[in-house]
Amino acid sequence: MTATRKCINCGKPTTPENIPFCSKRCKDVDLARWFRGDYSVPVIEGEDLPDDSEENGGNIH
């Protein structure tokens, strides 16, 4: 028995030319979500990072 991959958008079986999606439409829907900013990668702002001079006791080498 072979496992059938399911589309990450709609859950239908994927096609080899569209993995991990079932169709070009589902690929485009996912791409549109990226363009709209629905998906994002968390970022640590520079102000939240420790300053190198603070880690070295204020001494810059």
VENBEL-V847930 format. One record per backbone hydrogen bond with DSSP energy under -0.5 kcal/mol. NH is the residue of the N-H (numbers start at 1). CO is the residue of the C=O. If there is no record, write none. Layout:
[[NH:CO] [NH:CO]]
This chain:
[[5:3] [7:12] [8:20] [11:7] [14:5] [15:21] [18:15] [19:15] [19:16] [21:18] [27:23] [28:24] [29:25] [30:26] [31:27] [32:28] [33:29] [34:30] [35:31] [36:32] [37:33] [37:34] [38:33] [39:33] [42:40] [45:43] [48:45] [49:45] [49:46] [54:51] [55:51] [56:52] [57:54] [58:53] [59:56] [61:59]]
